[in-house]
């Protein structure tokens, strides 16, 4: 069965370190998204991609970067982790950009100490 | 800027006590309104998509409806297993904008 997987599920890192969160999907979806979820804010879009070599900034992109070298993967990098980036991160993919819902991964809980 | 407001923030029901969750939205051009269910420690799970005012969709004890300014998720005779956070999202152009969610607790 097709799926979308995130790794690791949990991570603790120190302030200032570079961290990469993995997202891998086997749906063959062109569209992939990264969200963060915090109490009181709901899901907020960090970065998204409509296909290989395409990346775009979302509403909370500062301090994050993504790259898309193939259809299956969209890794999220925190360049220099900050305590404000402690959050739960969700990756999602979709078949089409119009009118289709997203399929979400199970999330990565990141703690920056 | 797209905005999505969900109310109430939290809702506690007795098993069998029907109720509705509200999602109010402002969007320049609605391509779809989505409802998701999220269980603790998991990613959101897709429930419904609504595309135009007057549209309704049902799944087991859930029914979603849409007007030009809001959507309702009606829960009929809920069971404890319906306890979860319910997220509403709107899509214009390509991206989804989410509300903060409604946490539903159903007591046996």
Interface residues (C-beta under 8 A of the other chain):
Chain A: X31 X33 X35 X40 X41 X42 X43 X44 X45 X48 X50 X58 X90 X92 X97 X98 X99 X100 X101 X102 X103 X104 X105 X106 X107
Chain B: X31 X32 X34 X36 X41 X42 X43 X44 X45 X46 X49 X51 X87 X89 X91 X93 X94 X95 X96 X97 X98 X99 X100 X101
